[in-house]
Amino acid sequence: MVQDIAGVLVSQEQIAQRVRELGEALSRDLQARCDADAQAGREARIIIIPVLTGSMVFVADLIRHLPFKLKLEVVSASSYPGTATSSKGVTIHGNLPQSLSGAHVVLVDDIFDSGQTLALLSDLLGKKNPASLRTVVLLAKPGKAKVDFRPDYVGFEIPDRFVVGYGLDYDGYYRNYPAVGVLKESAVE
């Protein structure tokens, strides 16, 4: 696997540090929302919704920095089918989480590229009447968005390169690479 990586854009250590920082920032935001619920006499509900499969590794590390009672729901969407290295449009697989009314929802994705996945899911989840809806992405490519939408929290801005590792894949492979790297051209079919 390592022999297929042309270069590392974000190291394992940089990821660990930034995920901790994102967790701390998100915790402050969620704590303020939970405090407001408590003052209003409501029990706060926090629901984390990772976009599968790319955000699995990221969300697993992120929630370890969220000191709250929370629930995980998942949504499955794809925009890079098979060996595609550019977005082919969003396809949602299965059902969206149902009972979001009044909850503080955090939608977590691996990368903000065209922005279509996050914008569509945010719109659909927003129609389920959550008390709040926040979006978190590990990576973002500035200037690539095809939609008028920006994530609330961004781990790293990266150049417009096709990347793998830390949950991101090429044809289902390389998700377990511990950093974010660029594949050698010889590894891309």
Summary of the structure (lengths in Angstrom):
residues: 189
radius of gyration: 16.7
end to end distance: 14.9
largest distance: 59.3
contacts: 593
relative contact order: 0.21
helix: 28%
strand: 29%
